[in-house]
Amino acid sequence: MIGWINISVESFVREKFGDAVWEQTLSTSGVQAGWVSSCPYPDAATYGLVISASNILGITSAQVLEAFGVYFVEYTARLGYEKLLKSLGSNMAEFLKNLNDLHLHLSMSFPSMAAPAFKCTDVGPTCLTLHYHSHRPALGPIVVGVLKGLAEQYWGLGGEQLQVELLRGRDDGSDDHEVFRVSYPHQAALQHCGPPAASVDGNETAGSAASTASPAAAAARSFTLNPNDFYQLFPFHLLLDRSCRVVQAGAMLERLFPELRGRSGVPLGEVFQLKHPHGPLDFDHLVSDIDNAFLLKARASGLELKGQMVAVPLPLHPGAGCPATQEGLLFMGTARLAGLDDMRHHGIFISDIPHHDINRDYVLLAEQRQAEAQLQERLESLTRELKDANSRLGEMAGWLDAERRRSDGLLYQMLPPEVASCLKNEERAPAQEHPEVTILFSDIVGFTEIASRSSPLEVCSLLDELYQRFDAAIEEYPQLYKVETIGDAYMVVCNVTVPCDDHADVLLEFALRMHEEASRVASSLGEPVRIRVGMHSGPVVAGVVGRKMPRFCLFGDTVNTASRMESHGEAGQIHISEACYSCLRSKERFEIRERGNITVKGKGTMRTYLLAPAPAPALPGRSSANTLRFVTRRASVGGAIPVAAPVDLSLSYAGDYSNECSRASMSSCTSYVTSVDGGQSPFMLPPGGLHSGRGSLRSPRASQSPSNPLASLVSSGTPFAAIASGLKDLSLREDSVPLAHVSDASVVFPVSGCVSDEAGRAKGVGRVSEMGTTRSTSSDSIMRRSLPRRMSQLSRVQESVVKEGEPEVAAELGLQ
């Protein structure tokens, strides 16, 4: 089929069912769109479109074709064929008969068009029989739809007034074409419509005409033309006898077809084939279709002759003077030429066409029309190419836009959007002053120990998991801006990129969220990550530094002070300055306690505050109930250590393993804290220690060199089971520092890593102060590797536990 049909199918599906159905139809059928109206395309493509559309819509192909036929009438009228269709005939029968002429005309514009043929029989005022001839099968439903569309738009028979019934067809093998009965309301114009009376009896026809005409008209009708003049006036005529043999041919036909020259009785079928109307090339069929246009095509050259057949009497014995006649047919036609190229191809000149033949003007007009058609075809092809290019350009633009958004998103993660926009426009982003912001610093407790006991890949994975959680959480706070991360340090600012009046409250809420997220990340030691957070409020200057890998930086003393709050903070706590505390607008939302005045490096004395987040769930561990019972019994005998309800305690060692602390002595101002992990309630030693004086916890050589804390406890008389409860997890390094040097008021064993003072307030992991420098330590910094050089001291403790006569404790601790 020509592309025009496929284009109309596309328009039908898009208008009636939507673009989505059409796109799905193309995808399902595998047909590629973009047709040129005058170019031929395989019929399978059109059938595939119809079948796919019917499957998608859930209806039969016949229903789709009938609906398309109704739409096609509207579509052709929209393209400018409405006037032409209205002029085809005054009634339905004339319209259908002349529809063949329209198809023949269109075939000149579309040479690849294989048009169907229609033939009306048994025409009456209420019905007629329509014969539909086409070499394409299964298109009968289109005829039904076209007839209904024509009846509604041109014949005033809307609704169900026109009924079409299939009588015979190729599907059931009852005929070689489709035959329909078309029923309609009474049409007066079709009252006397019937088949034409074709009489070959010249005398009868002349006599009847003379009886009804005036004498002058009868005399005029008796005019005859000289055979030679007739031969020249109609150079493309053919005279056929009852056997469809050529009796006489015109001058041009004799020149073009030498086999017709000087001969009589050549079968017409040897020289020409009948293209229209459909049917065999025999006398009876030609007479039955005598009211149709005839199209003959030369078998050798392809020259087409278009004309009509006229029934004429032929002398039975030419030249013998015998009055007897026989039936004959006269074909009056002309050459069907598409243009000057077609004329040259067949060896015909304009001088060969009679002056009365309109074909002279048509050939000249056809040349212009052909040029216009080629231009239109080229325009359609260019339009299709432009659409394809535009579609590809749209896809590329969409891809580029997505890539731009992705790159902008990555850039906005590194720089604030307004700063990034300036840099993208090759402008310099000026630094800006911000009178009041809040800055947060955080780091990981015991990160040095974690890094020393982990591979670089494990450290990288730990930080990546932790920071991804922080980054995901910060997305919920658009007022915050992540400045940078350096190692285990995480820096956030509020009220810089987005104005925020309650910047301290928002950032403090985020700090609590950071503790919550950190507790969900496990280090390589198998324990939850703990962080310390410091916050301070004040003025800063923000700007971009550098041209290559530009950084958005904050400058001012506020940054340094916030960093000091973090370094002087306590593990698992949020340390805020007095300035930050003053900026809080909803202090009642947070459980803040005053820490008091502390000495801050480079700042002197500062009043600060602490905020403890909700405690994280304890990691599941092994029970030490037997050990606790042993401690309880020993305490009840000596009366020195009152213990609360039974809890699961395991002793661990907390300290700072830096070289500075390793060299510290008991007499220095350094203080160390021992932590007991895994329990729920603390127990305290009374003033003076287990026996007397604060020296009971010291090694005899504490003032000269660092001592082992276990040795100190053994020498002080501390119950062995209390020491051994954490023995399996405890190992000491050769330069281990003193166990603990606390106030004379109490010796504190904290539960779950928390230290309690005499007032019972939780203090977290203790501070280690030396030379005015504040550092943080925790049980995370314990080294759990075994050290052979200290195994002798551990063995002595183990033996002492066994000698105490507590086999249950010894068995649980694996000492027996």
SEMARPA-480207 format. One line per 3 residues: for each residue x, y, z of C-alpha. Coordinates in nm, 3 decimals. Each point is the difference from the previous one (the first is absolute). Layout:
REM residues N
X/Y/Z | ...
REM end
This chain:
REM residues 816
0.000/0.000/0.000 | 0.106/0.355/-0.054 | 0.123/0.201/0.296
-0.313/0.214/-0.005 | -0.203/-0.293/0.134 | 0.245/-0.068/0.282
0.003/0.370/0.088 | -0.380/-0.004/0.020 | 0.015/-0.310/0.225
0.240/0.183/0.232 | -0.225/0.304/0.009 | -0.301/-0.223/0.073
0.162/-0.177/0.296 | 0.143/0.319/0.147 | -0.325/0.196/-0.021
-0.237/-0.273/0.110 | 0.208/-0.187/0.259 | 0.293/0.223/0.095
0.371/0.028/-0.062 | 0.084/-0.264/0.259 | -0.200/-0.265/-0.188
0.172/0.095/-0.324 | 0.347/-0.025/0.156 | -0.093/-0.337/0.146
-0.136/-0.109/-0.339 | 0.328/0.087/-0.170 | 0.198/-0.179/0.270
-0.215/-0.314/-0.018 | -0.016/-0.022/-0.379 | 0.366/0.079/-0.054
-0.090/0.247/-0.276 | 0.213/0.311/-0.031 | -0.195/0.321/-0.049
0.092/0.291/-0.227 | -0.174/-0.061/-0.332 | 0.002/0.209/-0.317
-0.352/0.030/-0.144 | 0.084/-0.093/-0.360 | 0.247/-0.281/0.072
-0.109/-0.365/0.008 | 0.038/-0.213/0.313 | -0.064/-0.370/0.063
-0.359/-0.096/0.068 | 0.124/-0.205/0.294 | 0.091/0.321/0.182
-0.356/0.132/-0.023 | -0.150/-0.333/0.101 | 0.243/-0.018/0.291
-0.108/0.341/0.125 | -0.368/-0.095/-0.016 | 0.052/-0.334/0.175
0.216/0.154/0.275 | -0.249/0.279/0.061 | -0.288/-0.245/0.023
0.190/-0.212/0.254 | 0.083/0.303/0.211 | -0.356/0.133/-0.011
-0.153/-0.340/0.064 | -0.221/0.000/-0.311 | 0.003/-0.190/-0.329
0.192/0.110/-0.307 | -0.331/0.031/-0.191 | -0.125/0.253/0.256
0.321/0.201/-0.030 | -0.021/-0.001/-0.382 | -0.365/0.107/0.001
0.072/0.285/0.240 | 0.294/0.100/-0.219 | -0.225/0.003/-0.307
-0.237/0.248/0.169 | 0.298/0.214/0.104 | 0.157/-0.017/-0.348
-0.292/0.191/-0.154 | 0.054/0.280/0.250 | 0.376/-0.015/-0.054
-0.022/0.037/-0.381 | -0.240/0.294/0.036 | 0.248/0.164/0.238
0.272/-0.035/-0.265 | -0.204/0.197/-0.255 | -0.185/-0.277/-0.189
-0.347/0.096/0.123 | -0.100/0.196/-0.312 | 0.129/-0.273/-0.225
-0.194/-0.268/0.186 | -0.322/0.203/-0.011 | 0.032/0.042/-0.377
0.029/-0.372/-0.075 | -0.374/-0.054/-0.034 | -0.346/0.121/0.099
-0.095/-0.329/0.166 | 0.161/-0.300/0.162 | 0.016/-0.216/-0.313
0.163/0.273/-0.210 | 0.244/0.076/0.281 | 0.116/-0.360/0.030
0.029/-0.040/-0.376 | 0.210/0.314/-0.040 | 0.210/-0.087/0.303
0.195/-0.223/-0.233 | 0.086/0.300/-0.216 | 0.128/0.179/0.310
0.222/-0.294/0.080 | 0.132/-0.003/-0.353 | 0.073/0.369/0.030
0.180/-0.046/0.329 | 0.209/-0.277/-0.146 | 0.156/0.264/-0.227
0.119/0.188/0.309 | 0.093/-0.319/0.181 | 0.134/-0.244/-0.261
0.050/-0.270/0.261 | -0.364/0.014/0.104 | -0.192/-0.323/-0.062
-0.353/0.133/0.034 | -0.307/-0.222/0.048 | -0.298/0.002/-0.238
-0.373/0.034/0.073 | -0.291/-0.115/-0.207 | -0.369/0.059/0.072
-0.270/-0.242/-0.118 | -0.368/-0.044/0.072 | -0.034/0.367/0.086
-0.340/0.085/0.145 | -0.158/0.275/0.211 | 0.061/-0.189/0.329
0.305/-0.219/-0.062 | 0.277/-0.087/-0.242 | 0.265/-0.268/-0.035
0.362/0.113/0.028 | 0.287/-0.208/-0.135 | 0.337/0.075/0.157
0.311/-0.116/-0.188 | 0.346/0.020/0.159 | 0.309/-0.218/-0.005
0.041/0.064/0.375 | -0.200/-0.236/0.222 | -0.200/0.072/0.316
-0.060/0.370/-0.072 | -0.376/-0.032/-0.038 | -0.068/0.167/0.338
0.165/0.317/-0.131 | -0.263/0.013/-0.278 | -0.276/-0.024/0.261
0.153/0.284/0.199 | 0.056/0.218/-0.308 | -0.360/-0.045/-0.114
-0.131/0.096/0.346 | 0.228/0.301/0.011 | -0.105/0.113/-0.349
-0.367/-0.050/0.078 | 0.025/0.218/0.310 | 0.217/0.276/-0.144
-0.117/0.025/-0.362 | -0.335/-0.176/-0.042 | -0.178/0.106/0.316
-0.049/-0.357/0.124 | 0.139/0.021/0.353 | -0.052/-0.238/0.286
-0.111/-0.348/-0.098 | -0.185/0.100/-0.320 | 0.262/-0.165/-0.219
0.044/-0.373/0.046 | 0.273/-0.206/-0.166 | -0.018/-0.379/-0.014
0.267/-0.235/-0.134 | -0.159/-0.248/-0.242 | 0.302/-0.183/-0.135
0.374/0.028/0.041 | 0.340/-0.154/-0.032 | 0.020/-0.100/0.364
-0.255/-0.275/-0.036 | 0.100/-0.082/-0.360 | -0.342/0.085/-0.139
0.138/0.257/-0.245 | 0.324/0.151/-0.124 | -0.098/0.344/0.132
-0.224/0.153/0.267 | -0.367/0.061/-0.079 | -0.205/0.229/0.226
-0.366/0.091/0.016 | -0.037/0.366/0.086 | -0.341/0.092/0.142
-0.120/0.356/0.056 | -0.325/0.199/0.029 | -0.196/0.058/-0.319
0.196/0.212/-0.249 | -0.210/0.162/-0.273 | 0.309/0.069/-0.209
0.057/-0.374/-0.030 | -0.362/-0.077/-0.103 | 0.075/-0.038/-0.370
0.365/-0.087/0.035 | 0.089/-0.324/-0.172 | 0.254/-0.158/-0.230
0.055/0.184/-0.329 | -0.168/-0.143/-0.310 | 0.281/-0.088/-0.236
-0.148/-0.092/-0.336 | 0.218/-0.101/-0.284 | -0.280/0.013/-0.252
0.068/0.323/-0.182 | -0.327/0.006/-0.189 | -0.208/-0.055/0.315
0.185/0.269/0.187 | -0.025/0.243/-0.285 | -0.366/-0.080/-0.060
-0.099/0.046/0.365 | 0.197/0.322/0.018 | -0.160/0.127/-0.321
-0.346/-0.079/0.128 | 0.051/0.219/0.306 | 0.203/0.280/-0.157
-0.088/0.275/-0.243 | 0.067/-0.049/-0.374 | 0.295/0.244/0.009
0.157/-0.180/0.297 | -0.057/-0.334/-0.166 | 0.173/0.122/-0.314
0.296/0.123/0.203 | 0.034/-0.330/0.177 | 0.027/-0.179/-0.333
0.334/0.177/-0.057 | 0.289/-0.235/-0.069 | 0.377/0.060/0.016
0.250/-0.101/-0.263 | 0.208/-0.293/0.124 | 0.326/0.178/-0.080
-0.106/0.309/0.198 | -0.107/-0.218/0.289 | 0.335/-0.180/-0.022
0.189/0.330/0.037 | -0.227/0.165/0.259 | 0.023/-0.293/0.242
0.356/-0.135/-0.031 | -0.038/-0.217/0.314 | -0.329/-0.178/-0.076
-0.056/-0.374/-0.026 | -0.285/-0.185/-0.172 | -0.075/-0.348/0.142
-0.220/-0.278/-0.125 | -0.204/-0.249/0.201 | 0.313/-0.207/0.068
0.193/0.307/0.131 | 0.227/-0.002/-0.303 | 0.135/0.331/-0.129
-0.178/0.083/-0.326 | 0.143/0.349/-0.034 | 0.251/0.217/0.192
0.080/0.372/-0.004 | 0.294/0.153/-0.180 | 0.214/0.044/0.314
-0.069/-0.350/0.124 | 0.104/-0.146/-0.335 | 0.325/0.195/0.020
0.071/-0.096/0.361 | -0.111/-0.362/-0.037 | 0.105/-0.140/-0.338
-0.190/-0.324/0.062 | -0.323/0.197/-0.044 | 0.106/0.150/-0.331
-0.179/-0.132/-0.313 | -0.134/-0.298/0.188 | -0.341/-0.095/0.114
-0.102/-0.241/0.266 | 0.286/0.037/0.252 | -0.132/-0.098/0.346
-0.010/0.303/0.224 | 0.141/-0.202/0.292 | 0.325/-0.063/-0.189
0.080/0.369/-0.017 | -0.177/0.151/0.303 | -0.118/-0.101/0.345
-0.306/0.137/0.175 | 0.097/0.192/0.316 | -0.339/0.152/0.066
-0.268/-0.107/0.060 | 0.102/-0.326/0.165 | -0.103/-0.305/-0.196
0.084/-0.215/-0.298 | 0.062/0.149/-0.340 | -0.307/-0.142/-0.177
-0.287/0.157/-0.191 | -0.278/-0.067/0.253 | 0.199/0.144/0.291
0.090/0.308/-0.197 | -0.367/0.057/-0.090 | -0.109/-0.043/0.363
0.247/0.270/0.110 | -0.061/0.223/-0.296 | -0.093/0.295/0.224
0.343/-0.004/0.170 | 0.329/0.146/-0.107 | 0.234/-0.250/-0.158
0.374/-0.016/0.045 | 0.207/-0.211/-0.237 | 0.372/-0.055/0.052
0.234/-0.112/-0.276 | 0.180/-0.318/0.089 | 0.323/0.089/-0.180
0.053/0.372/0.070 | -0.227/0.066/0.296 | -0.186/0.279/-0.179
-0.342/0.055/0.156 | -0.312/0.093/-0.200 | -0.293/0.147/0.188
-0.345/0.035/-0.159 | -0.347/-0.150/-0.026 | -0.169/-0.278/-0.193
-0.287/0.058/-0.239 | -0.214/-0.281/-0.143 | -0.013/0.024/-0.380
-0.120/-0.227/-0.282 | 0.266/-0.142/-0.228 | -0.059/-0.128/-0.357
-0.011/-0.372/0.002 | 0.172/-0.018/-0.344 | 0.204/0.318/-0.050
0.027/0.109/-0.369 | -0.262/-0.248/-0.122 | -0.292/0.243/0.017
-0.184/-0.232/0.232 | -0.227/0.191/0.242 | 0.042/-0.259/0.275
0.173/0.128/0.315 | 0.156/-0.142/0.315 | 0.061/0.134/0.349
0.315/0.206/0.051 | 0.166/0.241/0.242 | 0.175/0.327/-0.073
0.265/0.114/0.249 | 0.029/0.379/-0.008 | 0.299/0.107/0.209
0.334/0.173/0.018 | 0.345/-0.065/0.132 | 0.035/0.040/0.378
0.324/0.192/0.039 | 0.149/0.119/0.327 | 0.220/0.267/-0.156
0.258/0.083/-0.260 | 0.235/-0.272/0.116 | -0.275/-0.254/-0.045
-0.064/0.132/-0.350 | 0.364/-0.033/-0.096 | 0.013/-0.349/0.147
-0.284/-0.118/-0.225 | 0.111/0.196/-0.308 | -0.305/0.231/0.000
0.005/0.369/-0.081 | -0.253/0.271/0.070 | -0.070/0.019/-0.375
-0.119/-0.359/0.019 | -0.283/0.103/0.234 | -0.310/0.146/-0.170
-0.084/0.361/0.078 | -0.336/-0.096/0.148 | 0.170/-0.236/0.244
0.036/0.160/0.344 | 0.303/-0.219/0.046 | 0.207/0.270/-0.175
-0.057/0.244/0.288 | 0.016/-0.271/0.262 | 0.348/-0.112/-0.107
0.130/0.354/0.033 | -0.173/0.043/0.335 | 0.121/-0.339/0.113
0.357/0.114/-0.047 | -0.058/0.288/0.238 | -0.199/-0.221/0.234
0.277/-0.258/0.001 | 0.255/0.263/0.092 | -0.225/0.115/0.282
-0.053/-0.358/0.111 | 0.374/-0.061/0.008 | 0.045/0.318/0.198
-0.272/-0.106/0.242 | 0.152/-0.344/0.033 | 0.338/0.156/0.070
-0.161/0.233/0.251 | -0.167/-0.290/0.177 | 0.326/-0.189/0.007
0.180/0.300/0.144 | -0.279/0.049/0.253 | 0.032/-0.360/0.109
0.377/0.034/0.029 | -0.041/0.321/0.199 | -0.246/-0.173/0.233
0.243/-0.285/0.052 | 0.283/0.243/0.057 | -0.217/0.202/0.235
-0.093/-0.316/0.188 | 0.365/-0.098/0.031 | 0.083/0.355/0.100
-0.272/-0.012/0.264 | 0.136/-0.326/0.135 | 0.350/0.143/0.003
-0.125/0.319/0.164 | -0.175/-0.207/0.264 | 0.315/-0.201/0.056
0.209/0.317/0.020 | -0.250/0.155/0.238 | 0.015/-0.307/0.222
0.379/0.009/-0.010 | -0.005/0.373/0.076 | -0.228/-0.058/0.299
0.224/-0.282/0.115 | 0.316/0.209/-0.033 | -0.170/0.298/0.164
-0.114/-0.223/0.283 | 0.356/-0.121/0.047 | 0.127/0.358/-0.014
-0.262/0.117/0.249 | 0.116/-0.271/0.238 | 0.345/0.157/-0.008
-0.097/0.368/-0.008 | -0.311/0.200/0.090 | -0.229/0.048/-0.302
0.043/0.379/-0.019 | 0.377/-0.032/0.017 | 0.002/-0.280/-0.257
-0.213/0.211/-0.236 | 0.252/0.283/0.018 | 0.287/-0.235/-0.080
-0.192/-0.157/-0.288 | -0.050/0.348/-0.146 | 0.375/0.063/0.036
-0.067/0.260/0.267 | 0.181/0.046/0.325 | -0.209/-0.090/0.303
0.060/0.275/0.260 | 0.050/-0.090/0.364 | -0.293/0.084/0.229
-0.021/0.084/0.366 | -0.249/-0.180/0.218 | -0.053/0.163/0.340
-0.131/-0.307/0.177 | 0.029/-0.365/-0.095 | 0.037/-0.327/0.186
0.283/-0.240/-0.085 | 0.025/-0.368/0.090 | 0.306/-0.223/0.011
-0.002/-0.371/0.072 | 0.255/-0.279/0.010 | 0.007/-0.370/0.081
0.099/-0.109/0.351 | 0.304/-0.226/-0.008 | 0.050/0.045/-0.373
0.378/-0.035/0.033 | -0.042/-0.339/0.165 | -0.259/-0.110/-0.257
0.227/0.107/-0.285 | 0.302/-0.179/0.150 | -0.191/-0.327/0.027
-0.170/0.021/-0.340 | 0.114/-0.013/-0.359 | -0.020/0.320/-0.206
-0.288/-0.148/-0.195 | -0.190/-0.072/0.322 | 0.059/0.354/0.124
-0.122/0.139/-0.331 | -0.311/-0.220/0.010 | -0.072/0.104/0.359
0.023/0.372/-0.077 | -0.200/-0.042/-0.320 | -0.285/-0.176/0.178
-0.001/0.255/0.284 | 0.014/0.303/-0.227 | -0.263/-0.137/-0.232
-0.233/-0.020/0.299 | 0.090/0.355/0.099 | -0.049/0.124/-0.356
-0.338/-0.172/-0.026 | -0.107/0.156/0.329 | 0.116/0.347/-0.101
-0.227/-0.014/-0.304 | -0.291/0.030/0.243 | 0.137/0.334/0.122
0.015/0.244/-0.296 | 0.126/0.275/0.232 | 0.326/-0.188/0.057
0.304/-0.010/-0.223 | 0.271/-0.261/0.021 | 0.328/0.186/-0.028
0.251/-0.283/-0.016 | 0.133/-0.322/0.148 | 0.364/-0.049/0.093
0.082/-0.349/0.121 | -0.249/-0.079/0.271 | -0.100/0.366/0.045
-0.340/0.113/-0.133 | -0.080/0.374/-0.025 | -0.348/0.151/-0.042
-0.120/0.361/0.009 | -0.346/0.153/0.030 | -0.128/0.344/-0.107
0.253/0.049/-0.280 | -0.143/-0.134/-0.326 | -0.364/0.015/0.116
-0.125/0.262/0.249 | -0.108/-0.162/0.327 | -0.098/0.189/0.315
0.012/-0.305/0.229 | 0.332/-0.120/-0.137 | 0.130/-0.124/0.335
-0.314/-0.206/0.066 | 0.006/-0.157/-0.346 | 0.367/-0.089/0.019
-0.033/-0.141/0.351 | -0.287/-0.217/-0.115 | 0.220/-0.123/-0.285
0.280/-0.074/0.246 | -0.234/-0.232/0.191 | -0.085/-0.165/-0.331
0.372/-0.049/-0.067 | 0.041/-0.192/0.326 | -0.297/-0.214/-0.089
0.138/-0.081/-0.346 | 0.351/-0.066/0.136 | -0.132/-0.254/0.248
-0.127/-0.205/-0.294 | 0.346/-0.037/-0.153 | 0.235/-0.267/0.134
0.375/0.048/-0.001 | 0.252/-0.270/-0.083 | 0.018/-0.069/0.374
-0.361/-0.115/-0.012 | -0.128/0.289/0.211 | -0.231/0.289/-0.092
0.177/0.314/-0.116 | -0.005/0.280/0.255 | 0.056/0.363/-0.086
0.059/0.323/0.184 | -0.159/0.321/-0.125 | 0.088/0.362/0.065
-0.205/0.309/-0.094 | 0.051/0.375/0.015 | -0.189/0.305/-0.131
0.142/0.326/-0.129 | 0.094/0.201/-0.311 | 0.187/-0.144/-0.299
0.109/0.097/-0.349 | -0.087/-0.253/-0.273 | 0.157/-0.011/-0.344
0.162/-0.210/-0.270 | 0.374/-0.050/0.011 | 0.208/-0.094/-0.304
-0.068/-0.058/-0.366 | 0.093/-0.366/-0.040 | -0.219/-0.222/0.216
-0.158/0.306/0.168 | -0.106/-0.041/0.361 | -0.278/0.176/0.185
0.160/0.097/0.327 | -0.099/0.174/0.322 | 0.236/0.245/0.169
-0.008/0.151/0.346 | 0.059/-0.074/0.364 | -0.340/-0.172/0.014
0.144/-0.290/-0.201 | 0.293/-0.042/0.238 | -0.222/0.018/0.307
-0.241/-0.260/-0.140 | 0.298/-0.229/-0.064 | 0.115/0.051/0.361
-0.346/-0.093/0.125 | 0.032/-0.329/-0.182 | 0.355/-0.077/0.115
-0.081/0.091/0.364 | -0.327/-0.192/-0.008 | -0.083/-0.334/0.146
-0.059/-0.322/-0.189 | -0.361/-0.064/-0.085 | -0.098/0.357/0.099
-0.077/0.329/-0.172 | 0.218/0.281/0.129 | -0.135/0.353/-0.063
0.137/0.339/0.088 | -0.179/0.266/0.200 | -0.051/0.202/-0.320
-0.171/-0.296/-0.165 | -0.205/-0.059/0.315 | -0.115/0.364/-0.012
-0.114/-0.038/-0.362 | -0.228/-0.289/0.082 | -0.362/0.106/-0.024
-0.158/-0.315/0.139 | 0.230/-0.112/0.276 | -0.279/-0.196/0.161
0.006/-0.244/-0.293 | 0.344/-0.127/0.099 | 0.139/-0.150/0.323
0.296/0.233/0.037 | 0.217/0.007/0.312 | 0.261/0.254/0.085
0.354/-0.130/-0.007 | 0.144/0.309/0.161 | 0.316/0.191/-0.073
0.273/-0.190/-0.180 | 0.337/0.105/-0.132 | 0.003/0.000/-0.378
0.325/0.008/-0.188 | 0.052/0.342/-0.153 | -0.324/0.133/0.152
0.051/-0.006/0.371 | -0.289/-0.077/0.229 | -0.339/-0.058/-0.164
-0.336/-0.098/0.137 | -0.137/-0.295/-0.196 | -0.292/-0.239/0.000
-0.051/-0.367/-0.072 | -0.285/-0.186/-0.163 | -0.011/-0.379/0.017
-0.196/-0.179/-0.273 | -0.220/-0.296/0.074 | 0.217/-0.303/0.091
0.055/-0.251/-0.278 | -0.104/-0.361/0.058 | 0.281/-0.206/0.155
0.162/-0.259/-0.218 | -0.090/-0.357/0.101 | 0.279/-0.163/0.203
0.076/-0.297/0.224 | -0.149/-0.007/0.347 | 0.224/0.033/0.304
-0.254/-0.093/0.263 | 0.238/-0.237/0.181 | 0.265/0.269/0.018
-0.250/0.246/0.139 | -0.112/-0.248/0.265 | 0.362/-0.046/0.103
0.049/0.374/0.035 | -0.322/0.028/0.196 | 0.105/-0.267/0.249
0.343/0.153/0.048 | -0.153/0.340/0.056 | -0.248/-0.136/0.255
0.281/-0.155/0.203 | 0.232/0.300/-0.002 | -0.277/0.259/0.008
0.203/0.225/-0.223 | -0.185/-0.008/-0.336 | -0.378/0.024/0.005
-0.131/-0.123/-0.332 | -0.337/0.074/-0.161 | -0.230/-0.257/-0.157
0.181/-0.268/-0.201 | 0.118/0.134/-0.335 | 0.223/-0.128/-0.276
0.339/0.164/0.045 | 0.316/-0.044/-0.198 | 0.316/0.188/0.088
0.184/0.177/-0.275 | 0.284/0.244/-0.008 | -0.030/0.359/-0.119
0.290/0.224/-0.066 | 0.193/0.204/-0.250 | 0.274/-0.195/-0.173
0.188/0.296/-0.138 | 0.368/0.025/0.074 | -0.064/0.295/0.228
-0.234/-0.195/0.224 | 0.230/-0.301/-0.003 | 0.270/0.210/0.158
-0.232/0.157/0.257 | 0.042/-0.084/0.368 | -0.239/-0.025/0.292
0.127/0.324/0.139 | -0.086/0.199/-0.312 | -0.321/0.190/-0.050
-0.123/-0.266/-0.242 | -0.314/-0.185/0.107 | -0.123/-0.332/-0.137
-0.332/-0.170/0.032 | -0.088/-0.366/0.001 | -0.331/-0.101/-0.162
-0.217/-0.304/0.060 | -0.206/-0.080/-0.313 | -0.320/-0.194/-0.039
-0.167/0.073/0.335 | -0.297/0.204/0.106 | 0.089/0.135/0.351
0.332/0.130/0.136 | 0.165/-0.105/0.324 | 0.231/0.234/0.188
0.292/-0.042/0.237 | -0.019/0.200/0.322 | 0.252/0.279/0.068
0.342/-0.135/0.067 | -0.025/-0.294/-0.236 | -0.032/-0.364/0.098
0.238/0.030/0.295 | 0.131/0.343/0.081 | 0.133/0.302/-0.182
0.006/0.077/-0.368 | 0.327/-0.184/-0.040 | -0.182/-0.329/0.021
-0.063/0.015/-0.370 | 0.350/0.090/-0.092 | 0.298/-0.209/-0.084
0.290/0.038/0.243 | 0.203/0.143/-0.291 | -0.274/0.213/-0.141
0.193/0.320/0.036 | 0.296/-0.132/-0.193 | -0.157/-0.177/-0.300
-0.332/-0.111/-0.146 | -0.142/-0.311/0.160 | -0.244/-0.268/-0.099
-0.350/0.068/0.140 | -0.060/-0.368/0.079 | 0.316/-0.014/0.202
-0.112/0.311/0.187 | -0.336/-0.156/0.083 | 0.161/-0.323/0.114
0.244/0.180/0.225 | -0.282/0.210/0.145 | -0.204/-0.303/0.103
-0.288/0.049/-0.244 | -0.214/-0.318/-0.027 | 0.136/-0.213/-0.281
-0.339/-0.082/-0.150 | -0.074/0.370/-0.039 | 0.321/0.031/-0.197
-0.044/-0.320/-0.201 | -0.356/0.067/-0.121 | 0.138/0.158/-0.315
0.317/-0.202/-0.017 | -0.076/-0.186/-0.320 | -0.039/0.320/-0.197
0.291/0.180/0.163 | 0.358/0.008/-0.118 | 0.261/0.258/0.084
0.275/0.159/-0.200 | 0.347/0.025/0.141 | -0.017/0.374/0.050
-0.344/-0.002/0.164 | -0.076/0.294/0.226 | -0.132/0.014/0.356
-0.347/-0.129/0.059 | -0.174/0.300/0.155 | 0.077/0.298/0.209
-0.321/0.153/0.128 | -0.101/0.225/0.289 | 0.021/-0.106/0.359
-0.376/0.006/0.023 | -0.067/-0.310/-0.209 | 0.120/-0.255/-0.247
-0.253/-0.030/-0.275 | -0.075/-0.307/-0.218 | -0.231/0.131/-0.278
-0.268/-0.212/-0.165 | -0.036/-0.011/-0.382 | 0.295/0.230/-0.043
-0.139/0.282/0.224 | 0.181/0.153/0.298 | -0.197/0.119/0.303
0.120/0.248/0.255 | -0.102/0.016/0.362 | -0.326/0.174/-0.099
-0.093/-0.286/-0.230 | 0.016/0.209/-0.321 | 0.110/-0.178/-0.313
0.324/0.133/-0.137 | 0.067/-0.240/-0.285 | 0.359/-0.094/-0.066
0.242/0.199/0.213 | 0.227/0.277/-0.112 | 0.372/-0.040/-0.011
0.174/0.329/0.074 | 0.367/0.056/-0.038 | 0.178/0.330/-0.040
-0.329/0.181/-0.056 | -0.098/-0.214/-0.295 | -0.338/-0.170/0.000
-0.037/-0.335/-0.169 | -0.275/-0.260/0.002 | 0.033/-0.369/0.069
-0.242/-0.289/0.014 | -0.022/-0.372/0.017 | 0.018/0.004/-0.381
0.370/0.073/0.034 | 0.071/-0.326/0.184 | 0.244/-0.224/-0.182
-0.121/-0.356/0.003 | 0.310/-0.164/-0.133 | 0.191/-0.236/0.223
0.346/0.096/0.115 | 0.230/-0.285/0.114 | 0.222/0.225/0.214
-0.292/0.069/0.233 | -0.139/-0.351/0.013 | 0.192/-0.077/0.318
-0.190/0.270/0.188 | -0.331/-0.127/-0.139 | 0.089/-0.355/0.096
0.060/0.106/0.359 | -0.345/0.159/0.012 | -0.155/-0.313/-0.144
0.170/-0.218/0.256 | -0.121/0.224/0.279 | -0.358/-0.033/-0.119
0.029/-0.378/0.003 | 0.150/0.003/0.347 | -0.296/0.204/0.129
-0.203/-0.314/-0.035 | -0.260/0.116/-0.253 | -0.003/-0.278/-0.261
-0.317/0.133/-0.166 | 0.159/0.333/-0.080 | 0.324/-0.163/-0.101
-0.180/-0.240/-0.233 | -0.203/0.276/-0.163 | 0.308/0.212/-0.054
0.186/-0.299/-0.141 | 0.261/0.003/0.274 | -0.023/-0.371/0.077
REM end
